[in-house]
Amino acid sequence: MKPRTRPERRFRSIIVGCVLLFLIRSATVQAAGGPDDALRGYLDRAYPCEITRVVVDVEKAVVEGRIGQDATDVFLARAPLELPITAVDRFEVVGPIRAGGDGRFSVSVPGDRLLDRWAIVAKAAGGGVGLMSHLRYADEVKADAAPPWPTPRGKKGIGALWPGRPLADLDDLGISWATVNVSINGFMRTTPGAGRTAFEAEGRTWYADDGYVANLDRALLEAARRQITVSAIILVGHAKSAADPAWGKLIAHPDADPAGHFAMPNLVSREGVQAYAAALEFLARRYCRADGQFGRIHHWILHNEVDAGWEWTNAGEKTALAYLDLYHKSMRMAHLIARRYDPRAKAFISLTHFWSRPGGKHFYASRELLELLLAFSRAEGDFDWGIAQHPYPQDLGNPRVWEDKAVNFTFDTPQITFKNIEVLDAWVRRPAAMYLGTHVRSVHLTEQGLNSRDYSEKSLRDQAAGMAYAWKKIEGLKTIEAFDYHNWVDNRGEGGLRIGLRRFADDQDEPLGKKPVWLVYQAAGTDREAEVFAPYKSVVGVKEWGEVRRSL
């Protein structure tokens, strides 16, 4: 190769400097136009450099990547998780990048770097720092162990496992999957006290409430004894509702409006990130043990119905992009912390049945959030997340889901209910939606049920028919791994709904009585299915169950 002359080197430096100055000014203009403009520009931009892989263990992070042909004087930078991409000047510059002749490099950074993000930056003459790559999270986490996993016997699951439930149903119904609600405000404390156990995480001492943890242990051990795969639904209470006010102030997003039932975690301050990480660390250490001493958590659902975030995961008034930026960080944290203890753990996004249109004021469309999550995954390194969908009927009070009108069999359908559940199956099977473009993501139906308007014979028959219909719709869809029925028992706190498999616990005639839907659910997937399901064909209006299925 002919060596460059001094004028050639000077000319090349001028070009590189101009390109860098353009990038920095571009970022500044976008930031001035608003956070959404900056974030959208960041996701869509083709940068001249790339971090291609990050591998972490407890001692170091190995960061690999490549720099563009005209990229000189570039640096590796660490981006704390709480900083927005507009705060490039606050990233920590680790050191200069020395690439090989092919532009590739590998840098080892000491320390526990599990939650760090990495970027390539350049400094412009006269000050200023510009991004030369997208940020990158850890791609691979060296796990401490590989705890055993149960082999599911089928798709049948149950929601809201907890002590005090009719636990014999776990055996009688043939349950393979379960969800457990985990309120981190319920067990996390910042100060010592009676009935609290200290633990170390994120460089400080925290305390766990022994009573809450004991109940969680009991629930998870009941599942473990039956080889049930458990998904924990991680919930964050509002600051003012926390038993420990100091904890509440740390963990809840500062913009969270109390109109919501729950809050987004505080991922905009260092202290908030550390508090949230400490809670996840406690859960992963205790419930991803190889010996299963306290029971097991296998998957992590963050948080609840985030497309209806104003109600269920409130972060204040946010655009869909700004909201998903926060939520994506929560998913990444759970994924990375769990993977340190369990290399098969997955994080799941929780969504309602509203698909291409929001379900109400301040809400988002599920599909929009999924597409944004895919965009973040493409930009910052894909990870194996799944979908926790709630395909309730169009009208939660009407179990005759086959009559739903607000659905169709296209990707533009306003809603996804049991009637058109095939749409979700087809959507995740697209290469654009797959993990790394090759692996179909897991879909779990983690909260859904059919209502009986009352306990009359007709209402109970319609509810049971709705369950038979739903089961015949999903049984052949391989993407749907689990069906967690909700609710286990009719609950007087669910706005008049009676979607349980059993009657109200205080029902005057038959407390906790098994409804016909209980018998349908028991028979599903067994050699008794055809016999038990048969009477409900006429209710649905079909001669054979195959008539309810749709190929897409």
C-alpha positions in Angstrom: 0.0 0.0 0.0 1.4 3.4 -0.9 2.1 5.5 2.2 0.1 8.7 2.6 1.9 12.0 2.1 1.6 14.8 4.7 -1.0 16.7 2.6 -3.1 13.6 2.2 -3.0 13.0 5.9 -4.0 16.6 6.5 -6.8 16.4 4.0 -8.1 13.2 5.6 -8.0 14.8 9.1 -10.0 17.7 7.8 -12.7 15.4 6.4 -12.9 13.3 9.5 -13.1 16.5 11.6 -16.0 17.7 9.4 -17.8 14.5 9.7 -17.5 14.5 13.5 -18.5 18.1 13.8 -21.6 17.3 11.7 -22.5 14.4 14.0 -22.1 16.5 17.1 -24.1 19.4 15.6 -26.7 16.9 14.4 -27.1 15.5 17.9 -27.4 19.0 19.3 -30.1 20.0 16.8 -32.1 16.9 17.6 -31.8 17.5 21.3 -33.0 21.0 20.8 -36.0 19.7 18.9 -37.0 17.6 21.9 -36.1 14.3 23.5 -38.2 12.3 21.1 -36.4 13.8 18.1 -33.0 13.0 19.6 -34.0 9.4 20.5 -35.7 8.7 17.1 -32.6 10.1 15.3 -30.4 7.9 17.4 -32.3 4.7 16.7 -32.5 5.4 13.0 -29.0 6.7 12.4 -26.3 4.6 10.6 -23.1 5.3 12.7 -19.6 4.9 11.2 -18.5 2.6 14.1 -20.1 -0.4 15.9 -19.8 -2.3 19.1 -20.5 -5.9 18.0 -20.4 -7.9 21.2 -20.0 -7.5 24.9 -19.3 -10.4 27.3 -19.3 -9.8 31.1 -18.5 -11.8 34.2 -18.0 -10.6 37.7 -14.4 -9.5 37.1 -14.5 -7.8 33.7 -16.3 -6.8 30.5 -14.8 -7.7 27.1 -16.0 -5.2 24.5 -15.6 -6.0 20.8 -16.3 -3.9 17.8 -15.1 -2.2 14.6 -14.4 1.4 13.7 -15.1 2.9 10.3 -12.3 3.5 7.7 -12.3 7.2 8.3 -12.7 7.1 12.1 -9.6 8.2 14.0 -9.0 9.3 17.5 -12.1 7.4 18.8 -12.6 6.3 22.4 -14.5 3.6 24.3 -17.0 5.1 26.7 -19.2 3.7 29.5 -22.7 5.0 29.5 -24.4 4.7 32.9 -27.9 3.3 32.4 -29.7 6.3 33.8 -28.2 8.7 31.3 -30.2 9.6 28.2 -28.4 9.4 24.8 -28.4 13.3 24.7 -26.0 13.3 27.7 -23.0 12.0 25.7 -20.7 14.5 27.4 -21.4 12.8 30.7 -20.4 9.3 29.5 -17.2 8.0 31.1 -14.4 7.8 28.6 -12.5 4.6 29.3 -9.7 5.1 26.9 -8.6 5.3 23.2 -9.5 2.5 20.8 -6.6 0.8 19.0 -8.0 -1.1 16.2 -6.3 -3.6 13.9 -5.8 -3.2 10.2 -9.3 -4.5 9.6 -10.8 -1.9 11.9 -11.7 -4.5 14.6 -10.8 -4.1 18.3 -11.3 -5.9 21.6 -11.0 -4.1 24.9 -11.1 -5.7 28.4 -12.4 -3.4 31.1 -11.9 -4.6 34.7 -14.7 -4.7 37.3 -18.3 -5.9 37.5 -19.8 -4.2 34.5 -23.1 -6.1 34.3 -25.4 -3.1 33.9 -23.0 -0.8 31.9 -23.7 0.2 28.4 -20.9 0.9 25.9 -20.3 3.3 23.1 -17.7 4.6 20.7 -17.2 8.3 20.9 -15.0 11.0 19.4 -13.9 14.3 20.7 -14.2 17.3 18.4 -11.7 20.2 18.2 -12.8 23.0 20.5 -14.7 20.6 22.8 -17.7 18.4 22.6 -18.2 14.7 22.4 -20.1 12.9 19.6 -21.5 9.4 19.4 -19.8 7.3 16.7 -21.9 4.1 17.5 -25.1 3.0 19.1 -24.9 2.0 22.7 -24.5 -1.7 23.5 -25.6 -3.7 26.5 -24.0 -7.0 27.5 -24.7 -9.7 24.9 -23.5 -12.6 27.1 -23.4 -13.0 30.8 -21.2 -15.7 32.4 -23.7 -17.4 34.6 -22.7 -18.8 38.0 -24.6 -22.0 37.5 -27.3 -23.6 35.3 -30.2 -24.5 37.5 -32.5 -27.3 36.3 -35.7 -26.5 34.5 -39.0 -28.5 34.6 -40.3 -30.0 31.4 -43.8 -28.6 30.9 -46.5 -31.3 30.5 -48.6 -28.9 28.4 -49.8 -25.3 28.0 -52.1 -25.2 31.0 -51.2 -22.6 33.7 -52.7 -20.6 36.5 -52.4 -17.0 37.5 -51.6 -15.3 40.8 -50.2 -18.3 42.7 -50.0 -17.5 46.4 -50.6 -19.1 49.8 -54.3 -19.4 50.7 -55.4 -20.5 47.2 -57.1 -23.9 46.6 -53.7 -25.5 45.9 -55.1 -29.0 45.2 -56.2 -27.5 41.8 -52.5 -27.4 40.8 -52.6 -31.2 40.7 -56.3 -31.7 39.7 -56.1 -29.4 36.8 -52.7 -30.6 35.5 -51.0 -27.2 35.8 -47.5 -26.8 34.2 -47.2 -23.0 34.4 -48.0 -20.3 36.9 -47.5 -16.5 37.5 -46.7 -15.0 40.9 -47.2 -11.3 41.6 -44.0 -9.9 43.3 -44.3 -6.4 44.8 -40.8 -5.2 45.4 -42.2 -2.5 47.7 -43.6 -5.5 49.7 -40.2 -6.8 50.7 -37.5 -4.1 50.2 -36.4 -1.9 53.1 -33.6 0.6 53.6 -33.1 0.3 57.3 -32.7 -2.5 59.8 -35.6 -3.5 62.1 -37.4 -6.5 63.6 -38.4 -9.1 61.1 -35.9 -7.9 58.5 -32.8 -9.7 57.0 -29.8 -7.7 55.7 -28.3 -8.4 52.3 -25.6 -6.7 50.3 -26.2 -5.4 46.7 -25.1 -2.4 44.6 -22.5 -1.4 47.1 -24.7 -1.0 50.2 -26.7 -2.9 52.7 -30.5 -3.4 52.2 -33.1 -5.3 54.2 -35.8 -7.8 53.2 -39.1 -8.1 55.0 -39.1 -11.7 56.4 -42.9 -12.1 56.4 -43.3 -11.2 52.7 -40.3 -13.3 51.7 -41.7 -16.3 53.7 -45.0 -16.1 51.8 -43.2 -15.9 48.5 -41.1 -18.9 49.5 -44.2 -20.9 50.2 -45.9 -20.1 46.9 -42.8 -20.9 44.9 -42.1 -24.1 46.8 -45.6 -25.3 46.1 -44.8 -24.8 42.4 -41.4 -26.4 42.6 -42.8 -29.5 44.3 -45.0 -30.0 41.2 -42.4 -29.1 38.6 -44.3 -25.9 37.6 -42.5 -23.2 35.6 -43.0 -19.9 37.3 -43.1 -16.3 35.8 -42.7 -13.5 38.4 -44.7 -10.4 37.6 -42.5 -7.6 39.0 -44.6 -4.7 40.3 -43.5 -1.3 41.7 -45.8 0.6 44.0 -46.0 4.4 44.2 -43.6 6.2 46.5 -46.3 7.3 49.0 -47.7 3.8 49.3 -44.4 2.2 50.3 -44.2 0.8 53.9 -40.7 2.3 53.9 -41.0 5.9 52.7 -37.2 6.1 51.9 -37.5 3.1 49.7 -40.6 4.4 48.0 -38.8 7.6 47.1 -35.9 5.7 45.6 -37.8 3.2 43.6 -40.8 5.0 42.0 -40.3 7.0 38.8 -40.4 10.7 39.9 -43.0 11.5 37.2 -45.4 8.7 38.2 -48.9 9.9 38.6 -50.9 8.4 41.5 -53.8 7.8 39.1 -52.1 4.6 38.2 -52.2 1.4 40.3 -48.5 0.9 40.0 -45.4 2.9 38.9 -42.5 2.5 36.5 -39.3 2.1 38.4 -37.0 5.1 38.8 -34.4 4.6 36.0 -33.5 8.2 35.6 -31.2 8.5 38.7 -28.2 6.5 39.8 -29.8 5.9 43.2 -33.0 4.6 41.5 -31.2 2.3 39.2 -29.2 0.9 42.2 -32.4 0.4 44.2 -34.2 -1.4 41.4 -31.1 -3.5 40.7 -30.8 -4.5 44.4 -34.4 -5.7 44.4 -33.9 -7.8 41.3 -30.6 -9.1 42.6 -32.2 -10.3 45.8 -34.9 -12.2 43.9 -32.5 -13.7 41.4 -30.0 -14.9 44.1 -32.7 -16.5 46.2 -35.0 -18.0 43.5 -32.5 -19.0 40.8 -30.4 -21.2 43.0 -29.4 -24.6 41.5 -30.7 -26.4 44.6 -34.1 -24.7 44.6 -34.0 -24.3 48.3 -36.6 -21.5 48.4 -38.4 -22.3 45.1 -37.8 -21.0 41.6 -38.5 -18.1 39.4 -37.9 -19.0 35.8 -39.1 -16.0 33.9 -39.6 -12.3 34.6 -42.6 -10.3 33.5 -42.0 -6.5 33.6 -44.4 -5.0 34.8 -48.2 -5.2 34.1 -50.0 -4.3 30.8 -47.6 -1.5 29.9 -49.6 -0.4 26.9 -52.1 0.7 29.5 -49.2 2.1 31.4 -51.1 5.1 32.8 -53.1 2.7 34.8 -50.8 -0.2 35.5 -47.1 1.0 35.1 -47.3 4.8 35.4 -44.4 7.1 34.4 -46.4 10.2 34.0 -47.2 11.9 30.7 -44.9 10.3 28.1 -44.8 9.7 24.4 -44.7 6.0 23.3 -41.0 6.4 22.5 -40.0 8.0 25.8 -42.1 5.5 27.7 -40.6 2.5 25.9 -37.1 3.9 26.4 -37.7 3.6 30.2 -39.4 0.2 29.9 -36.7 -1.2 27.7 -34.1 -0.4 30.4 -36.2 -2.2 33.0 -36.4 -5.3 30.8 -32.7 -5.2 30.1 -31.9 -5.0 33.8 -34.1 -8.0 34.7 -32.7 -9.9 31.8 -29.0 -9.3 32.7 -29.4 -9.8 36.4 -31.4 -13.0 36.0 -29.0 -14.4 33.4 -26.1 -14.1 35.9 -27.8 -16.8 37.9 -29.9 -18.6 35.2 -28.7 -18.7 31.6 -32.3 -19.7 30.4 -34.3 -16.9 32.1 -36.3 -14.5 29.9 -37.8 -11.1 30.4 -41.3 -10.6 29.0 -43.2 -7.5 28.0 -46.8 -7.5 29.4 -49.5 -6.3 27.0 -53.3 -6.0 26.8 -55.6 -7.2 24.0 -55.5 -3.7 22.4 -53.2 -4.1 19.3 -53.1 -1.4 16.7 -55.1 1.2 18.6 -54.7 2.3 22.2 -57.3 1.1 24.7 -57.9 4.5 26.3 -56.6 8.0 27.0 -52.9 8.1 27.9 -52.5 4.5 26.6 -50.4 3.1 23.8 -51.0 0.5 21.1 -49.4 -2.8 21.9 -48.0 -3.2 18.4 -46.4 0.2 18.6 -44.6 -0.7 21.8 -43.4 -4.0 20.3 -42.1 -2.3 17.2 -40.2 0.2 19.4 -38.8 -2.6 21.5 -37.6 -4.3 18.3 -36.0 -1.0 17.3 -34.1 -0.8 20.6 -33.1 -4.4 20.3 -31.7 -3.9 16.8 -29.8 -0.7 17.8 -28.4 -1.8 21.2 -27.9 -5.6 20.7 -30.8 -8.0 20.6 -31.7 -10.1 23.6 -34.1 -13.0 24.0 -37.2 -11.3 25.3 -40.7 -12.7 25.1 -44.3 -11.5 25.0 -46.8 -11.9 27.9 -50.1 -11.2 26.1 -53.5 -10.8 27.7 -56.0 -11.8 25.0 -59.3 -11.1 26.9 -62.5 -10.9 24.9 -63.4 -7.6 23.3 -65.9 -7.1 26.1 -64.4 -8.6 29.3 -67.9 -9.2 30.5 -69.0 -11.3 27.5 -67.5 -14.8 27.3 -68.9 -15.4 23.8 -65.6 -14.3 22.3 -66.4 -15.8 18.9 -68.9 -12.9 18.5 -66.2 -10.2 18.9 -66.5 -7.5 16.2 -63.4 -5.3 16.9 -61.1 -7.8 15.4 -59.9 -9.0 12.0 -57.2 -11.3 10.7 -54.6 -8.7 9.6 -51.7 -7.1 11.4 -53.8 -3.9 11.6 -56.6 -5.5 13.7 -57.6 -3.1 16.5 -57.6 -5.9 19.0 -56.2 -9.4 19.5 -58.6 -11.6 21.4 -59.1 -15.4 21.3 -61.1 -15.0 18.1 -58.1 -13.8 16.1 -55.2 -15.1 18.3 -53.6 -16.4 15.1 -52.6 -12.9 14.3 -50.2 -12.8 17.2 -48.8 -16.1 16.2 -48.2 -14.9 12.6 -46.7 -11.6 13.8 -44.0 -13.3 15.9 -43.1 -15.8 13.2 -42.0 -12.9 10.9 -38.2 -12.8 10.6 -38.3 -9.1 11.5 -39.8 -10.0 14.9 -37.5 -12.9 15.7 -34.6 -12.9 18.1 -31.5 -12.3 16.0 -33.8 -12.8 13.0 -33.7 -16.6 13.4 -35.4 -17.6 16.6 -39.2 -17.2 17.2 -39.8 -15.4 20.5 -41.7 -17.0 23.3 -45.4 -16.1 23.7 -47.1 -16.7 27.0 -50.8 -15.8 27.6 -50.3 -14.7 31.2 -53.6 -13.1 32.1 -57.0 -13.9 30.5 -60.3 -15.5 31.5 -63.9 -15.8 30.5 -66.7 -14.2 32.5 -69.9 -15.6 33.8 -72.3 -12.7 34.2 -73.9 -14.5 37.1 -74.2 -18.1 38.3 -77.2 -18.9 36.1 -77.1 -22.0 34.0 -76.8 -20.0 30.8 -74.0 -17.7 32.1 -72.0 -20.7 33.3 -72.5 -22.5 30.0 -71.3 -19.5 28.0 -68.3 -19.2 30.2 -67.4 -22.9 29.8 -68.0 -22.6 26.0 -65.7 -19.6 25.8 -62.9 -21.6 27.5 -63.4 -24.6 25.2 -63.3 -22.2 22.2 -60.1 -20.5 23.5 -58.4 -23.8 24.0 -59.1 -25.1 20.6 -57.8 -21.8 19.1 -54.4 -22.0 20.9 -53.7 -25.7 21.2 -52.1 -26.0 17.7 -50.1 -22.7 17.8 -46.5 -23.6 18.6 -45.5 -20.1 19.4 -47.9 -20.0 22.4 -46.1 -21.9 25.1 -48.3 -21.2 28.1 -51.9 -20.2 29.0 -52.2 -18.9 32.6 -55.9 -18.8 33.4 -57.0 -15.7 35.3 -58.7 -15.6 37.7 -58.4 -18.7 39.8 -61.3 -17.7 42.0 -64.0 -15.1 41.4 -62.8 -11.8 43.1 -65.2 -9.1 44.3 -62.5 -6.5 43.6 -62.6 -7.0 39.8 -65.4 -4.6 39.0 -68.2 -7.1 39.0 -66.5 -9.7 36.8 -66.8 -13.4 37.6 -64.0 -14.8 35.5 -62.7 -17.3 38.0 -62.7 -21.1 37.7 -64.4 -21.2 41.1 -67.1 -19.2 42.7 -66.6 -16.4 45.2 -65.0 -17.6 48.4 -68.0 -16.0 50.3 -70.7 -17.2 47.9 -73.8 -18.0 50.0 -74.7 -21.2 48.1 -71.4 -22.8 47.2 -68.3 -21.0 48.5 -65.3 -21.7 46.2 -67.6 -24.0 44.2 -66.1 -25.4 40.9 -67.9 -23.8 37.9 -68.4 -25.7 34.7 -65.4 -23.8 33.3 -63.2 -25.6 35.9 -64.2 -29.0 34.4 -63.5 -27.8 30.9 -60.1 -26.5 31.9 -59.3 -29.8 33.7 -60.2 -31.8 30.6 -58.2 -29.6 28.2 -55.3 -31.5 26.7 -56.3 -34.8 28.2 -58.0 -37.9 26.8 -61.3 -36.6 28.2 -61.2 -33.3 26.2 -63.4 -34.4 23.3 -66.1 -35.7 25.7 -66.2 -32.7 28.0 -65.9 -30.1 25.2 -68.6 -31.7 22.9 -71.7 -30.1 24.5 -70.2 -26.6 23.8 -70.0 -26.9 20.1 -73.6 -26.0 19.7 -73.1 -22.9 22.0 -70.3 -21.7 19.7 -72.2 -22.7 16.6 -69.9 -25.3 15.1 -70.1 -28.9 14.2 -66.4 -29.6 14.6 -63.8 -27.7 16.5 -61.6 -27.4 13.5 -64.0 -24.8 12.2 -62.8 -22.2 14.8 -59.2 -22.2 13.6 -57.8 -19.8 11.0 -54.6 -20.3 9.0 -52.5 -17.1 8.4 
